[in-house]
Amino acid sequence: MNRVTVPIGPQHPLLKEPMLVLLSMEGEQVMESALRLGYVHRGIERLCQQRTYVQNLHLIERVCGICSHIHTTTFCQGIERLLEVEAPPRAQYLRTLLCELERVHSHLLWLGVLAKHIGFDTIFMYAWRDREIVLDIMEEISGGRVSHAVNIVGGVRIDIDPAHHDTILRRLDDLQAKIEILQEVVEHETSFRARTQQIGYLSSGDIHRYCVVGPVARASGVDIDMRRDAPYGIYSQLNFKVITRSEGDVWARTLVRIDEVLQSLHLCRQTLDDLPRGEISVRSKRRVPSGEVLVRAEAPRGELVYYIQSDGSEKPARVKIRTPTLTTLITIPNQLRGLSLADVSVVISGVDMCVSCADR
Amino acid sequence: MTRDEVIRKLVQKFPEPAGTINSMPVDEKVISIELESFHEIITWLQKETPFTHLTTITALKTEAGNTLLYHFWYKQGLTIKVVLPDGVKSIPSLVEQLPGAAYYEREVAEMFGLDFEGHVNLMPLFKDLPAQNTEEPR
């Protein structure tokens, strides 16, 4: 049978960000596929070398529009390590609160996108409606819905007042009830299962071979989570479960992410309940001493890594960013092989990719 | 096998200098190796130790020359550091043993002009894309 090449992208309704998936098809079946990235490559690593550390905070926040806070948190932790200062406990709790709210927001956004691509518009509408609750909370705390600019070297910029706690906690309870309904639907609804089960399968061997991280790895039974394995900030003092499943398909990834949302809400409550009093930032030296630091953190999509090298000047000598999406993109050709064209959208949205993160 | 055991065995087998990079919560151990023993050491790590997860490859331009840091992870971080001698632009690829290294190597090749011997598709990852989007997949 003749092979036909079907390009999906760089601009396509299936893709929220520009990239290109080239499918080599025989009839309805995908035989081979290849990815092409770089349509939103901004050269952020190089730009970091031309800016001071403080300017870089604002640049790095713009690596990703969904998980902007975890990028600055990771970067600040690295700089603080080089400066040998530690953010005060209250600042670390506030950072963690925002990290977990961001995880909830990211996973709900993804759930909506997946449901939309399956054609299950009810989940799409409900997930994005519920996501507004989190966005509102984040906006009240920081003033921004997606770019928060909360982190500074040595702490955070914004405090929350005690009167705000109760309203946040009340809305988190409301959100939890709504997410439990979504969980029930995803787990038992026949049409959702029919579109996602045994689609985009990755075995735990594939995960190890391709060095995949995050919810995609955990849905294939690989128990890896930097919040527990390399606890940074205050995660070692918090109580949470790392969710894993063994099925390895898009359905398992959905359930893992929904369970993670519930765990994140649990973490948000703990940070608000235990929020210590005190300063929210400490003053630090302006000049970062020479040295190098490698920071690993758990972004919504998995392990995020920053390597920062300082030569003692006011600008970093090298900043290397490894985002979790890059590890999952590489598995897409494997997941697509042999599937029908109708399932391509489920696989592509199922890995929860952030092209801006991957391209940098 | 823990990280310390791996490092002890590595230093016994291939007597190389060791160092650290600041990291959290435990510092990253760094083993500096020569380019000649690179392939053998990585194969040994992959086959006989649990350090099979490659986090990423960081490339640096230093006074000593192009430096590559291979960050591995198993409960703790272990970094293998290779400094390419003057004039050497090529290093063995890990793709055959570890397909997950493919994108990292493509990125380093593109940004630092290095060659990875044995990489089946060292096409640029982010820049210099062909203009046509209907070319055959590669």
Boltz contact constraints between the chains, C-beta under 6 A:
constraints:
  - contact:
      token1: [A, 5]
      token2: [B, 134]
      max_distance: 6.0
  - contact:
      token1: [A, 7]
      token2: [B, 133]
      max_distance: 6.0
  - contact:
      token1: [A, 7]
      token2: [B, 134]
      max_distance: 6.0
  - contact:
      token1: [A, 20]
      token2: [B, 133]
      max_distance: 6.0
  - contact:
      token1: [A, 22]
      token2: [B, 137]
      max_distance: 6.0
  - contact:
      token1: [A, 24]
      token2: [B, 137]
      max_distance: 6.0
  - contact:
      token1: [A, 32]
      token2: [B, 137]
      max_distance: 6.0
  - contact:
      token1: [A, 34]
      token2: [B, 137]
      max_distance: 6.0
  - contact:
      token1: [A, 34]
      token2: [B, 138]
      max_distance: 6.0
  - contact:
      token1: [A, 37]
      token2: [B, 125]
      max_distance: 6.0
  - contact:
      token1: [A, 37]
      token2: [B, 126]
      max_distance: 6.0
  - contact:
      token1: [A, 38]
      token2: [B, 126]
      max_distance: 6.0
  - contact:
      token1: [A, 38]
      token2: [B, 127]
      max_distance: 6.0
  - contact:
      token1: [A, 38]
      token2: [B, 129]
      max_distance: 6.0
  - contact:
      token1: [A, 41]
      token2: [B, 126]
      max_distance: 6.0
  - contact:
      token1: [A, 81]
      token2: [B, 22]
      max_distance: 6.0
  - contact:
      token1: [A, 209]
      token2: [B, 99]
      max_distance: 6.0
  - contact:
      token1: [A, 210]
      token2: [B, 99]
      max_distance: 6.0
  - contact:
      token1: [A, 210]
      token2: [B, 100]
      max_distance: 6.0
  - contact:
      token1: [A, 211]
      token2: [B, 53]
      max_distance: 6.0
  - contact:
      token1: [A, 211]
      token2: [B, 54]
      max_distance: 6.0
  - contact:
      token1: [A, 211]
      token2: [B, 100]
      max_distance: 6.0
  - contact:
      token1: [A, 231]
      token2: [B, 25]
      max_distance: 6.0
  - contact:
      token1: [A, 232]
      token2: [B, 24]
      max_distance: 6.0
  - contact:
      token1: [A, 292]
      token2: [B, 21]
      max_distance: 6.0
  - contact:
      token1: [A, 293]
      token2: [B, 22]
      max_distance: 6.0
  - contact:
      token1: [A, 294]
      token2: [B, 21]
      max_distance: 6.0
  - contact:
      token1: [A, 294]
      token2: [B, 23]
      max_distance: 6.0
  - contact:
      token1: [A, 294]
      token2: [B, 28]
      max_distance: 6.0
  - contact:
      token1: [A, 305]
      token2: [B, 55]
      max_distance: 6.0
  - contact:
      token1: [A, 305]
      token2: [B, 56]
      max_distance: 6.0
  - contact:
      token1: [A, 307]
      token2: [B, 58]
      max_distance: 6.0
  - contact:
      token1: [A, 318]
      token2: [B, 60]
      max_distance: 6.0
  - contact:
      token1: [A, 320]
      token2: [B, 58]
      max_distance: 6.0
  - contact:
      token1: [A, 322]
      token2: [B, 56]
      max_distance: 6.0
  - contact:
      token1: [A, 326]
      token2: [B, 103]
      max_distance: 6.0
  - contact:
      token1: [A, 330]
      token2: [B, 103]
      max_distance: 6.0
